[in-house]
């Protein structure tokens, strides 16, 4: 199975801050990577697919990059509605696997 | 508007069975693979199972293989998850998700989830 490792597991940031989350795959997955946002008590929401493509309706302050084993998600200017947990997920091969999540909290 | 609405969750005893259903609307259901993803209390997301657009191909996590069965009913636009021999570790919120493109892709839409509690 492909292991997905996210860092950090949590971070504190202020509104307006630039935030970067990293995700590493245990083996190469090309660009078959998604980023998912989940707010407390809510369903997950897809943000990014194919490592760097924004889903429809996702604000442009979200960006992502990477290929192979190393990936990043960046929020250029953190907004109050961005405080949530973010997961990376590989869909290169079954079984599909998720990272452990990064909780973005208010400083 | 794409909508996925799960139902069927509840409390069940260890060793028991439960059937989940996800009603899909707002898109051509027969053109998309579908999946179930779960989240145990306070934990992260775990992929459970996927089914191809045609229904011919199914995929399972090792943790549920042989106990959970995914199926789809194109006449009703539903994807189902039959859960047998349930264990305490199956306790989770179960989400239905649409697979973006082909059998193996990202999850572009998610339902609101249905809770399953396995306890005596």
Contacts between the chains, C-beta under 8 A, distances in Angstrom:
chain1	res1	chain2	res2	distance
A	32	B	104	7.7
A	34	B	106	3.9
A	34	B	107	7.0
A	36	B	45	7.2
A	36	B	107	7.4
A	38	B	45	7.7
A	43	B	95	6.2
A	43	B	110	4.8
A	43	B	111	6.5
A	43	B	112	5.0
A	43	B	113	5.6
A	44	B	37	7.6
A	44	B	45	6.5
A	44	B	95	6.7
A	44	B	97	7.9
A	44	B	107	7.6
A	44	B	110	5.0
A	45	B	110	6.7
A	46	B	106	6.2
A	46	B	107	5.9
A	46	B	108	5.3
A	46	B	109	7.2
A	46	B	110	7.2
A	49	B	100	6.2
A	49	B	105	7.5
A	49	B	106	4.0
A	49	B	108	7.0
A	50	B	106	7.6
A	55	B	108	6.4
A	87	B	44	6.5
A	87	B	45	5.6
A	89	B	45	7.4
A	89	B	47	8.0
A	89	B	106	7.2
A	89	B	107	7.6
A	91	B	104	5.5
A	91	B	105	5.7
A	91	B	106	5.7
A	92	B	104	7.8
A	93	B	104	7.6
A	94	B	50	7.6
A	94	B	59	5.0
A	94	B	104	7.2
A	95	B	47	6.1
A	95	B	59	7.6
A	95	B	61	5.3
A	95	B	62	7.0
A	96	B	35	7.7
A	96	B	47	4.0
A	96	B	50	7.4
A	97	B	47	6.9
A	98	B	44	5.9
A	98	B	45	4.6
A	98	B	46	7.0
A	98	B	47	7.1
A	99	B	44	7.6
A	100	B	44	5.4
A	101	B	44	4.8
A	101	B	45	7.7
